[in-house]
Amino acid sequence: MRCPFCGNVDTQVKDSRPAEDHVAIRRRRFCPACGGRFTTYERVQLRDLVVIKSNGRREDFDRDKLERSIRIALQKRPVDPERIDQMISGIVRRLESMGETDIPSKVIGEIVMEALARIDTVAYVRFASVYKNFQEAGDFDKFVSELRPQGPPEE
Ligand SMILES: [Zn+2]
């Protein structure tokens, strides 16, 4: 980030922290050339999030896909639908506030497990057991398709 005082390109980040209820990352920067200090805010647009799969492939983050896998794990569980919506929004906000647009699928899986563990143990175990296979298989698509219940195809 270029220094607004002297134009030096090589400035340093001294401190990064979430701001605006995790919607932004506030970075305090320092310019070693002129000693100037300034602050930047970093915000992530959801459409720009990219999932880095364990095989290194990149794909656009798909909230629907995330939601589908979570809803399947929670199928027939006595959890208030509103609570599920809140959980999914919370997960997406967390991803958005990570300050990186490229997010390893592993990180997403771990965040989902953490969130599920808090609201329903059975759903957590379902998700975690599939997630473990996914780690071995290393494929997010396989991960999601294994979560799909037996029966007629969706839609
Ligand atoms: Zn400077």
Backbone and ligand atoms as CSV (ligand in chain L), in Angstrom:
chain,resi,resn,atom,element,x,y,z
A,1,MET,N,N,0.848,-1.202,0.000
A,1,MET,CA,C,0.000,0.000,0.000
A,1,MET,C,C,0.883,1.252,0.000
A,2,ARG,N,N,0.646,2.118,-0.967
A,2,ARG,CA,C,1.496,3.307,-1.135
A,2,ARG,C,C,1.276,4.321,0.000
A,3,CYS,N,N,2.360,4.881,0.484
A,3,CYS,CA,C,2.272,5.885,1.546
A,3,CYS,C,C,1.639,7.164,0.992
A,4,PRO,N,N,0.560,7.655,1.650
A,4,PRO,CA,C,-0.118,8.863,1.151
A,4,PRO,C,C,0.723,10.131,1.374
A,5,PHE,N,N,1.768,10.029,2.158
A,5,PHE,CA,C,2.572,11.224,2.462
A,5,PHE,C,C,3.754,11.364,1.509
A,6,CYS,N,N,4.491,10.300,1.286
A,6,CYS,CA,C,5.702,10.414,0.476
A,6,CYS,C,C,5.663,9.565,-0.790
A,7,GLY,N,N,4.651,8.710,-0.916
A,7,GLY,CA,C,4.549,7.913,-2.145
A,7,GLY,C,C,5.328,6.606,-2.118
A,8,ASN,N,N,6.030,6.368,-1.050
A,8,ASN,CA,C,6.763,5.100,-0.915
A,8,ASN,C,C,5.784,3.916,-0.971
A,9,VAL,N,N,6.138,2.894,-1.754
A,9,VAL,CA,C,5.226,1.763,-1.918
A,9,VAL,C,C,5.400,0.719,-0.806
A,10,ASP,N,N,6.555,0.724,-0.185
A,10,ASP,CA,C,6.901,-0.342,0.745
A,10,ASP,C,C,6.534,0.004,2.188
A,11,THR,N,N,5.228,0.079,2.474
A,11,THR,CA,C,4.804,0.402,3.837
A,11,THR,C,C,4.509,-0.876,4.623
A,12,GLN,N,N,4.500,-0.773,5.926
A,12,GLN,CA,C,4.321,-1.947,6.784
A,12,GLN,C,C,3.003,-1.899,7.548
A,13,VAL,N,N,2.425,-3.095,7.730
A,13,VAL,CA,C,1.228,-3.199,8.562
A,13,VAL,C,C,1.673,-3.411,10.006
A,14,LYS,N,N,1.252,-2.523,10.888
A,14,LYS,CA,C,1.657,-2.639,12.285
A,14,LYS,C,C,0.625,-3.401,13.109
A,15,ASP,N,N,-0.606,-3.356,12.667
A,15,ASP,CA,C,-1.675,-3.913,13.485
A,15,ASP,C,C,-2.894,-4.152,12.608
A,16,SER,N,N,-3.535,-5.317,12.727
A,16,SER,CA,C,-4.765,-5.611,11.982
A,16,SER,C,C,-5.816,-6.076,12.961
A,17,ARG,N,N,-6.985,-5.523,12.871
A,17,ARG,CA,C,-8.050,-6.025,13.737
A,17,ARG,C,C,-9.419,-5.844,13.085
A,18,PRO,N,N,-10.366,-6.706,13.489
A,18,PRO,CA,C,-11.704,-6.588,12.916
A,18,PRO,C,C,-12.331,-5.252,13.301
A,19,ALA,N,N,-13.124,-4.695,12.388
A,19,ALA,CA,C,-13.814,-3.435,12.661
A,19,ALA,C,C,-15.247,-3.540,12.166
A,20,GLU,N,N,-16.066,-2.651,12.639
A,20,GLU,CA,C,-17.465,-2.592,12.192
A,20,GLU,C,C,-18.157,-3.953,12.337
A,21,ASP,N,N,-18.048,-4.508,13.525
A,21,ASP,CA,C,-18.646,-5.809,13.798
A,21,ASP,C,C,-18.205,-6.855,12.776
A,22,HIS,N,N,-16.920,-6.904,12.534
A,22,HIS,CA,C,-16.295,-7.907,11.674
A,22,HIS,C,C,-16.629,-7.771,10.194
A,23,VAL,N,N,-17.160,-6.648,9.810
A,23,VAL,CA,C,-17.432,-6.432,8.385
A,23,VAL,C,C,-16.159,-5.954,7.687
A,24,ALA,N,N,-15.268,-5.372,8.452
A,24,ALA,CA,C,-14.039,-4.844,7.868
A,24,ALA,C,C,-12.834,-5.202,8.735
A,25,ILE,N,N,-11.665,-5.126,8.103
A,25,ILE,CA,C,-10.415,-5.257,8.850
A,25,ILE,C,C,-9.736,-3.895,8.831
A,26,ARG,N,N,-9.410,-3.397,9.986
A,26,ARG,CA,C,-8.727,-2.124,10.103
A,26,ARG,C,C,-7.232,-2.390,10.235
A,27,ARG,N,N,-6.460,-1.775,9.346
A,27,ARG,CA,C,-5.011,-1.963,9.418
A,27,ARG,C,C,-4.317,-0.643,9.673
A,28,ARG,N,N,-3.494,-0.637,10.705
A,28,ARG,CA,C,-2.658,0.529,10.958
A,28,ARG,C,C,-1.340,0.305,10.252
A,29,ARG,N,N,-0.978,1.287,9.427
A,29,ARG,CA,C,0.227,1.122,8.617
A,29,ARG,C,C,1.266,2.174,8.952
A,30,PHE,N,N,2.497,1.817,8.669
A,30,PHE,CA,C,3.635,2.660,8.978
A,30,PHE,C,C,4.543,2.731,7.753
A,31,CYS,N,N,5.005,3.936,7.441
A,31,CYS,CA,C,5.918,4.101,6.320
A,31,CYS,C,C,7.339,4.280,6.860
A,32,PRO,N,N,8.211,3.293,6.578
A,32,PRO,CA,C,9.581,3.399,7.090
A,32,PRO,C,C,10.383,4.522,6.407
A,33,ALA,N,N,9.917,4.949,5.238
A,33,ALA,CA,C,10.666,5.992,4.518
A,33,ALA,C,C,10.503,7.361,5.171
A,34,CYS,N,N,9.238,7.709,5.538
A,34,CYS,CA,C,9.008,9.062,6.069
A,34,CYS,C,C,8.485,9.046,7.502
A,35,GLY,N,N,8.241,7.850,8.022
A,35,GLY,CA,C,7.727,7.766,9.389
A,35,GLY,C,C,6.229,8.029,9.488
A,36,GLY,N,N,5.567,8.191,8.349
A,36,GLY,CA,C,4.132,8.472,8.342
A,36,GLY,C,C,3.314,7.282,8.821
A,37,ARG,N,N,2.177,7.586,9.456
A,37,ARG,CA,C,1.263,6.536,9.904
A,37,ARG,C,C,-0.099,6.793,9.295
A,38,PHE,N,N,-0.723,5.737,8.822
A,38,PHE,CA,C,-2.074,5.890,8.286
A,38,PHE,C,C,-2.848,4.590,8.472
A,39,THR,N,N,-4.146,4.654,8.247
A,39,THR,CA,C,-5.027,3.515,8.494
A,39,THR,C,C,-5.785,3.152,7.233
A,40,THR,N,N,-5.904,1.858,6.974
A,40,THR,CA,C,-6.726,1.425,5.836
A,40,THR,C,C,-7.800,0.468,6.343
A,41,TYR,N,N,-8.882,0.405,5.614
A,41,TYR,CA,C,-9.942,-0.548,5.921
A,41,TYR,C,C,-10.072,-1.506,4.763
A,42,GLU,N,N,-10.151,-2.776,5.106
A,42,GLU,CA,C,-10.274,-3.783,4.069
A,42,GLU,C,C,-11.616,-4.474,4.223
A,43,ARG,N,N,-12.347,-4.535,3.112
A,43,ARG,CA,C,-13.640,-5.203,3.140
A,43,ARG,C,C,-13.672,-6.250,2.039
A,44,VAL,N,N,-14.312,-7.347,2.325
A,44,VAL,CA,C,-14.401,-8.415,1.332
A,44,VAL,C,C,-15.811,-8.455,0.761
A,45,GLN,N,N,-15.913,-8.516,-0.529
A,45,GLN,CA,C,-17.193,-8.725,-1.179
A,45,GLN,C,C,-17.409,-10.222,-1.304
A,46,LEU,N,N,-18.582,-10.659,-0.927
A,46,LEU,CA,C,-18.861,-12.085,-0.945
A,46,LEU,C,C,-18.593,-12.703,-2.311
A,47,ARG,N,N,-18.990,-12.014,-3.369
A,47,ARG,CA,C,-18.836,-12.600,-4.699
A,47,ARG,C,C,-17.371,-12.792,-5.089
A,48,ASP,N,N,-16.487,-12.133,-4.371
A,48,ASP,CA,C,-15.070,-12.258,-4.687
A,48,ASP,C,C,-14.371,-13.368,-3.904
A,49,LEU,N,N,-15.075,-13.977,-2.975
A,49,LEU,CA,C,-14.427,-15.030,-2.191
A,49,LEU,C,C,-14.159,-16.242,-3.074
A,50,VAL,N,N,-12.963,-16.786,-2.911
A,50,VAL,CA,C,-12.569,-17.951,-3.691
A,50,VAL,C,C,-12.193,-19.071,-2.730
A,51,VAL,N,N,-12.707,-20.256,-3.025
A,51,VAL,CA,C,-12.364,-21.417,-2.210
A,51,VAL,C,C,-11.165,-22.119,-2.845
A,52,ILE,N,N,-10.145,-22.337,-2.027
A,52,ILE,CA,C,-8.988,-23.101,-2.503
A,52,ILE,C,C,-9.171,-24.535,-2.035
A,53,LYS,N,N,-9.401,-25.411,-2.988
A,53,LYS,CA,C,-9.600,-26.804,-2.627
A,53,LYS,C,C,-8.261,-27.432,-2.272
A,54,SER,N,N,-8.341,-28.596,-1.596
A,54,SER,CA,C,-7.084,-29.190,-1.126
A,54,SER,C,C,-6.205,-29.677,-2.275
A,55,ASN,N,N,-6.794,-29.864,-3.450
A,55,ASN,CA,C,-5.954,-30.236,-4.602
A,55,ASN,C,C,-5.405,-28.984,-5.298
A,56,GLY,N,N,-5.667,-27.818,-4.690
A,56,GLY,CA,C,-5.109,-26.589,-5.246
A,56,GLY,C,C,-6.024,-25.880,-6.232
A,57,ARG,N,N,-7.105,-26.531,-6.636
A,57,ARG,CA,C,-8.025,-25.874,-7.569
A,57,ARG,C,C,-8.796,-24.768,-6.866
A,58,ARG,N,N,-9.193,-23.759,-7.636
A,58,ARG,CA,C,-9.924,-22.627,-7.083
A,58,ARG,C,C,-11.338,-22.628,-7.632
A,59,GLU,N,N,-12.288,-22.308,-6.785
A,59,GLU,CA,C,-13.637,-22.099,-7.302
A,59,GLU,C,C,-14.303,-20.985,-6.509
A,60,ASP,N,N,-15.231,-20.309,-7.170
A,60,ASP,CA,C,-15.933,-19.224,-6.503
A,60,ASP,C,C,-16.707,-19.777,-5.309
A,61,PHE,N,N,-16.668,-19.043,-4.221
A,61,PHE,CA,C,-17.435,-19.440,-3.051
A,61,PHE,C,C,-18.917,-19.424,-3.384
A,62,ASP,N,N,-19.617,-20.477,-2.987
A,62,ASP,CA,C,-21.031,-20.604,-3.301
A,62,ASP,C,C,-21.797,-20.771,-1.983
A,63,ARG,N,N,-22.470,-19.703,-1.594
A,63,ARG,CA,C,-23.201,-19.743,-0.321
A,63,ARG,C,C,-24.278,-20.829,-0.326
A,64,ASP,N,N,-24.932,-21.021,-1.464
A,64,ASP,CA,C,-25.983,-22.034,-1.556
A,64,ASP,C,C,-25.441,-23.438,-1.268
A,65,LYS,N,N,-24.253,-23.673,-1.794
A,65,LYS,CA,C,-23.619,-24.974,-1.606
A,65,LYS,C,C,-23.317,-25.207,-0.122
A,66,LEU,N,N,-22.810,-24.176,0.494
A,66,LEU,CA,C,-22.516,-24.239,1.934
A,66,LEU,C,C,-23.801,-24.506,2.714
A,67,GLU,N,N,-24.829,-23.744,2.374
A,67,GLU,CA,C,-26.111,-23.854,3.051
A,67,GLU,C,C,-26.701,-25.262,2.902
A,68,ARG,N,N,-26.581,-25.803,1.680
A,68,ARG,CA,C,-27.111,-27.135,1.391
A,68,ARG,C,C,-26.438,-28.170,2.294
A,69,SER,N,N,-25.118,-28.112,2.377
A,69,SER,CA,C,-24.418,-29.130,3.165
A,69,SER,C,C,-24.784,-29.014,4.646
A,70,ILE,N,N,-24.993,-27.790,5.107
A,70,ILE,CA,C,-25.362,-27.596,6.512
A,70,ILE,C,C,-26.784,-28.091,6.771
A,71,ARG,N,N,-27.695,-27.766,5.847
A,71,ARG,CA,C,-29.086,-28.187,6.034
A,71,ARG,C,C,-29.219,-29.705,6.008
A,72,ILE,N,N,-28.408,-30.349,5.190
A,72,ILE,CA,C,-28.461,-31.808,5.134
A,72,ILE,C,C,-27.969,-32.407,6.447
A,73,ALA,N,N,-26.908,-31.839,6.994
A,73,ALA,CA,C,-26.400,-32.328,8.286
A,73,ALA,C,C,-27.452,-32.151,9.382
A,74,LEU,N,N,-28.282,-31.102,9.236
A,74,LEU,CA,C,-29.281,-30.795,10.261
A,74,LEU,C,C,-30.651,-31.407,9.972
A,75,GLN,N,N,-30.716,-32.220,8.920
A,75,GLN,CA,C,-32.005,-32.769,8.521
A,75,GLN,C,C,-32.701,-33.516,9.662
A,76,LYS,N,N,-33.972,-33.211,9.850
A,76,LYS,CA,C,-34.823,-33.849,10.869
A,76,LYS,C,C,-34.306,-33.634,12.297
A,77,ARG,N,N,-33.457,-32.665,12.481
A,77,ARG,CA,C,-32.992,-32.328,13.831
A,77,ARG,C,C,-33.878,-31.213,14.389
A,78,PRO,N,N,-34.148,-31.269,15.696
A,78,PRO,CA,C,-35.042,-30.269,16.294
A,78,PRO,C,C,-34.343,-28.926,16.506
A,79,VAL,N,N,-33.993,-28.304,15.408
A,79,VAL,CA,C,-33.345,-27.001,15.507
A,79,VAL,C,C,-34.198,-25.958,14.780
A,80,ASP,N,N,-34.462,-24.888,15.453
A,80,ASP,CA,C,-35.251,-23.785,14.905
A,80,ASP,C,C,-34.647,-23.291,13.586
A,81,PRO,N,N,-35.465,-23.278,12.512
A,81,PRO,CA,C,-34.951,-22.844,11.205
A,81,PRO,C,C,-34.295,-21.453,11.249
A,82,GLU,N,N,-34.853,-20.600,12.118
A,82,GLU,CA,C,-34.291,-19.254,12.231
A,82,GLU,C,C,-32.863,-19.306,12.777
A,83,ARG,N,N,-32.660,-20.237,13.668
A,83,ARG,CA,C,-31.332,-20.419,14.260
A,83,ARG,C,C,-30.346,-20.909,13.189
A,84,ILE,N,N,-30.850,-21.767,12.295
A,84,ILE,CA,C,-29.987,-22.273,11.211
A,84,ILE,C,C,-29.589,-21.121,10.286
A,85,ASP,N,N,-30.575,-20.289,9.937
A,85,ASP,CA,C,-30.278,-19.121,9.095
A,85,ASP,C,C,-29.231,-18.229,9.744
A,86,GLN,N,N,-29.418,-17.998,11.029
A,86,GLN,CA,C,-28.466,-17.153,11.763
A,86,GLN,C,C,-27.075,-17.763,11.747
A,87,MET,N,N,-27.030,-19.071,11.898
A,87,MET,CA,C,-25.742,-19.749,11.917
A,87,MET,C,C,-25.032,-19.607,10.566
A,88,ILE,N,N,-25.806,-19.812,9.490
A,88,ILE,CA,C,-25.215,-19.715,8.151
A,88,ILE,C,C,-24.726,-18.292,7.885
A,89,SER,N,N,-25.537,-17.308,8.241
A,89,SER,CA,C,-25.110,-15.912,8.075
A,89,SER,C,C,-23.852,-15.627,8.881
A,90,GLY,N,N,-23.824,-16.196,10.073
A,90,GLY,CA,C,-22.655,-16.003,10.930
A,90,GLY,C,C,-21.394,-16.595,10.315
A,91,ILE,N,N,-21.540,-17.774,9.725
A,91,ILE,CA,C,-20.396,-18.416,9.071
A,91,ILE,C,C,-19.914,-17.567,7.898
A,92,VAL,N,N,-20.872,-17.098,7.094
A,92,VAL,CA,C,-20.498,-16.288,5.920
A,92,VAL,C,C,-19.826,-14.989,6.364
A,93,ARG,N,N,-20.376,-14.381,7.414
A,93,ARG,CA,C,-19.747,-13.147,7.915
A,93,ARG,C,C,-18.321,-13.403,8.386
A,94,ARG,N,N,-18.160,-14.547,9.022
A,94,ARG,CA,C,-16.804,-14.894,9.485
A,94,ARG,C,C,-15.846,-15.041,8.310
A,95,LEU,N,N,-16.324,-15.686,7.262
A,95,LEU,CA,C,-15.481,-15.859,6.071
A,95,LEU,C,C,-15.158,-14.501,5.461
A,96,GLU,N,N,-16.190,-13.639,5.429
A,96,GLU,CA,C,-16.000,-12.312,4.837
A,96,GLU,C,C,-15.018,-11.469,5.638
A,97,SER,N,N,-14.963,-11.722,6.935
A,97,SER,CA,C,-14.145,-10.861,7.786
A,97,SER,C,C,-12.743,-11.414,7.992
A,98,MET,N,N,-12.412,-12.479,7.286
A,98,MET,CA,C,-11.089,-13.068,7.477
A,98,MET,C,C,-9.974,-12.223,6.873
A,99,GLY,N,N,-10.343,-11.277,6.033
A,99,GLY,CA,C,-9.341,-10.390,5.464
A,99,GLY,C,C,-8.641,-10.978,4.257
A,100,GLU,N,N,-8.972,-12.219,3.916
A,100,GLU,CA,C,-8.402,-12.842,2.724
A,100,GLU,C,C,-9.546,-13.200,1.802
A,101,THR,N,N,-9.335,-13.048,0.501
A,101,THR,CA,C,-10.392,-13.460,-0.423
A,101,THR,C,C,-10.249,-14.931,-0.789
A,102,ASP,N,N,-9.045,-15.476,-0.624
A,102,ASP,CA,C,-8.819,-16.885,-0.941
A,102,ASP,C,C,-8.871,-17.691,0.349
A,103,ILE,N,N,-9.840,-18.588,0.445
A,103,ILE,CA,C,-10.029,-19.321,1.690
A,103,ILE,C,C,-9.933,-20.822,1.437
A,104,PRO,N,N,-9.023,-21.487,2.118
A,104,PRO,CA,C,-8.911,-22.937,1.932
A,104,PRO,C,C,-10.200,-23.635,2.340
A,105,SER,N,N,-10.634,-24.642,1.569
A,105,SER,CA,C,-11.875,-25.357,1.888
A,105,SER,C,C,-11.788,-25.959,3.294
A,106,LYS,N,N,-10.582,-26.321,3.692
A,106,LYS,CA,C,-10.361,-26.878,5.030
A,106,LYS,C,C,-10.802,-25.901,6.123
A,107,VAL,N,N,-10.503,-24.648,5.919
A,107,VAL,CA,C,-10.871,-23.624,6.901
A,107,VAL,C,C,-12.389,-23.511,6.994
A,108,ILE,N,N,-13.053,-23.557,5.833
A,108,ILE,CA,C,-14.515,-23.476,5.813
A,108,ILE,C,C,-15.112,-24.671,6.556
A,109,GLY,N,N,-14.588,-25.853,6.278
A,109,GLY,CA,C,-15.072,-27.063,6.947
A,109,GLY,C,C,-14.945,-26.960,8.461
A,110,GLU,N,N,-13.826,-26.424,8.898
A,110,GLU,CA,C,-13.601,-26.310,10.335
A,110,GLU,C,C,-14.544,-25.297,10.990
A,111,ILE,N,N,-14.797,-24.210,10.273
A,111,ILE,CA,C,-15.720,-23.202,10.805
A,111,ILE,C,C,-17.131,-23.782,10.901
A,112,VAL,N,N,-17.521,-24.536,9.883
A,112,VAL,CA,C,-18.851,-25.150,9.893
A,112,VAL,C,C,-18.968,-26.136,11.057
A,113,MET,N,N,-17.950,-26.944,11.245
A,113,MET,CA,C,-17.989,-27.923,12.345
A,113,MET,C,C,-18.119,-27.238,13.701
A,114,GLU,N,N,-17.358,-26.184,13.838
A,114,GLU,CA,C,-17.391,-25.422,15.087
A,114,GLU,C,C,-18.802,-24.882,15.357
A,115,ALA,N,N,-19.412,-24.340,14.287
A,115,ALA,CA,C,-20.753,-23.761,14.428
A,115,ALA,C,C,-21.786,-24.855,14.734
A,116,LEU,N,N,-21.677,-25.990,14.018
A,116,LEU,CA,C,-22.635,-27.082,14.246
A,116,LEU,C,C,-22.488,-27.655,15.647
A,117,ALA,N,N,-21.262,-27.759,16.108
A,117,ALA,CA,C,-21.023,-28.325,17.446
A,117,ALA,C,C,-21.766,-27.529,18.500
A,118,ARG,N,N,-21.925,-26.240,18.231
A,118,ARG,CA,C,-22.588,-25.385,19.213
A,118,ARG,C,C,-24.099,-25.538,19.205
A,119,ILE,N,N,-24.676,-25.959,18.064
A,119,ILE,CA,C,-26.136,-26.007,18.055
A,119,ILE,C,C,-26.745,-27.415,18.045
A,120,ASP,N,N,-26.010,-28.416,17.534
A,120,ASP,CA,C,-26.604,-29.755,17.524
A,120,ASP,C,C,-25.518,-30.823,17.377
A,121,THR,N,N,-25.403,-31.665,18.392
A,121,THR,CA,C,-24.327,-32.654,18.406
A,121,THR,C,C,-24.465,-33.677,17.283
A,122,VAL,N,N,-25.691,-34.107,17.038
A,122,VAL,CA,C,-25.898,-35.119,15.995
A,122,VAL,C,C,-25.484,-34.560,14.626
A,123,ALA,N,N,-25.905,-33.348,14.351
A,123,ALA,CA,C,-25.547,-32.719,13.070
A,123,ALA,C,C,-24.034,-32.553,12.968
A,124,TYR,N,N,-23.448,-32.223,14.068
A,124,TYR,CA,C,-21.985,-32.073,14.093
A,124,TYR,C,C,-21.299,-33.384,13.741
A,125,VAL,N,N,-21.759,-34.464,14.359
A,125,VAL,CA,C,-21.138,-35.774,14.104
A,125,VAL,C,C,-21.337,-36.185,12.649
A,126,ARG,N,N,-22.552,-35.949,12.131
A,126,ARG,CA,C,-22.811,-36.252,10.714
A,126,ARG,C,C,-21.830,-35.510,9.818
A,127,PHE,N,N,-21.747,-34.223,10.050
A,127,PHE,CA,C,-20.909,-33.373,9.212
A,127,PHE,C,C,-19.434,-33.756,9.359
A,128,ALA,N,N,-19.015,-33.956,10.602
A,128,ALA,CA,C,-17.604,-34.245,10.870
A,128,ALA,C,C,-17.173,-35.576,10.257
A,129,SER,N,N,-18.073,-36.570,10.272
A,129,SER,CA,C,-17.686,-37.870,9.733
A,129,SER,C,C,-17.512,-37.779,8.216
A,130,VAL,N,N,-18.362,-37.009,7.581
A,130,VAL,CA,C,-18.210,-36.818,6.135
A,130,VAL,C,C,-16.992,-35.955,5.845
A,131,TYR,N,N,-16.788,-34.964,6.687
A,131,TYR,CA,C,-15.663,-34.050,6.510
A,131,TYR,C,C,-14.335,-34.798,6.561
A,132,LYS,N,N,-14.262,-35.772,7.442
A,132,LYS,CA,C,-13.033,-36.539,7.577
A,132,LYS,C,C,-12.735,-37.274,6.267
A,133,ASN,N,N,-13.761,-37.892,5.686
A,133,ASN,CA,C,-13.572,-38.556,4.392
A,133,ASN,C,C,-13.157,-37.564,3.327
A,134,PHE,N,N,-13.788,-36.403,3.396
A,134,PHE,CA,C,-13.482,-35.344,2.437
A,134,PHE,C,C,-12.016,-34.951,2.537
A,135,GLN,N,N,-11.508,-34.873,3.768
A,135,GLN,CA,C,-10.098,-34.541,3.953
A,135,GLN,C,C,-9.222,-35.566,3.243
A,136,GLU,N,N,-9.623,-36.823,3.361
A,136,GLU,CA,C,-8.837,-37.875,2.729
A,136,GLU,C,C,-9.012,-37.839,1.218
A,137,ALA,N,N,-10.230,-37.660,0.780
A,137,ALA,CA,C,-10.493,-37.641,-0.656
A,137,ALA,C,C,-10.036,-36.323,-1.273
A,138,GLY,N,N,-10.052,-35.271,-0.455
A,138,GLY,CA,C,-9.555,-33.989,-0.936
A,138,GLY,C,C,-10.414,-33.382,-2.026
A,139,ASP,N,N,-11.692,-33.506,-1.913
A,139,ASP,CA,C,-12.546,-32.964,-2.964
A,139,ASP,C,C,-13.837,-32.419,-2.376
A,140,PHE,N,N,-14.035,-31.145,-2.507
A,140,PHE,CA,C,-15.195,-30.496,-1.926
A,140,PHE,C,C,-16.506,-30.991,-2.543
A,141,ASP,N,N,-16.471,-31.298,-3.847
A,141,ASP,CA,C,-17.685,-31.779,-4.514
A,141,ASP,C,C,-18.121,-33.119,-3.937
A,142,LYS,N,N,-17.138,-33.962,-3.738
A,142,LYS,CA,C,-17.420,-35.269,-3.163
A,142,LYS,C,C,-17.992,-35.069,-1.755
A,143,PHE,N,N,-17.398,-34.163,-1.044
A,143,PHE,CA,C,-17.823,-33.797,0.298
A,143,PHE,C,C,-19.312,-33.462,0.323
A,144,VAL,N,N,-19.714,-32.585,-0.593
A,144,VAL,CA,C,-21.108,-32.155,-0.615
A,144,VAL,C,C,-22.022,-33.283,-1.076
A,145,SER,N,N,-21.593,-34.037,-2.081
A,145,SER,CA,C,-22.476,-35.073,-2.606
A,145,SER,C,C,-22.666,-36.191,-1.586
A,146,GLU,N,N,-21.655,-36.434,-0.764
A,146,GLU,CA,C,-21.809,-37.460,0.268
A,146,GLU,C,C,-22.772,-37.024,1.368
A,147,LEU,N,N,-22.924,-35.747,1.522
A,147,LEU,CA,C,-23.858,-35.236,2.514
A,147,LEU,C,C,-25.294,-35.338,2.032
A,148,ARG,N,N,-25.432,-35.493,0.738
A,148,ARG,CA,C,-26.780,-35.563,0.163
A,148,ARG,C,C,-27.475,-36.834,0.635
A,149,PRO,N,N,-28.705,-36.725,1.074
A,149,PRO,CA,C,-29.394,-37.920,1.559
A,149,PRO,C,C,-29.777,-38.852,0.413
A,150,GLN,N,N,-29.989,-40.111,0.727
A,150,GLN,CA,C,-30.490,-41.054,-0.263
A,150,GLN,C,C,-31.910,-40.633,-0.628
A,151,GLY,N,N,-32.317,-40.953,-1.856
A,151,GLY,CA,C,-33.695,-40.626,-2.244
A,151,GLY,C,C,-33.725,-39.863,-3.538
A,152,PRO,N,N,-34.888,-39.307,-3.865
A,152,PRO,CA,C,-35.019,-38.606,-5.140
A,152,PRO,C,C,-34.097,-37.398,-5.186
A,153,PRO,N,N,-33.567,-37.072,-6.356
A,153,PRO,CA,C,-32.660,-35.938,-6.471
A,153,PRO,C,C,-33.345,-34.642,-6.115
A,154,GLU,N,N,-32.580,-33.678,-5.650
A,154,GLU,CA,C,-33.166,-32.403,-5.275
A,154,GLU,C,C,-33.620,-31.610,-6.490
A,155,GLU,N,N,-34.460,-30.691,-6.286
A,155,GLU,CA,C,-35.031,-29.769,-7.254
A,155,GLU,C,C,-35.893,-30.452,-8.318
L,1,ZN,ZN,ZN,5.994,7.805,3.581
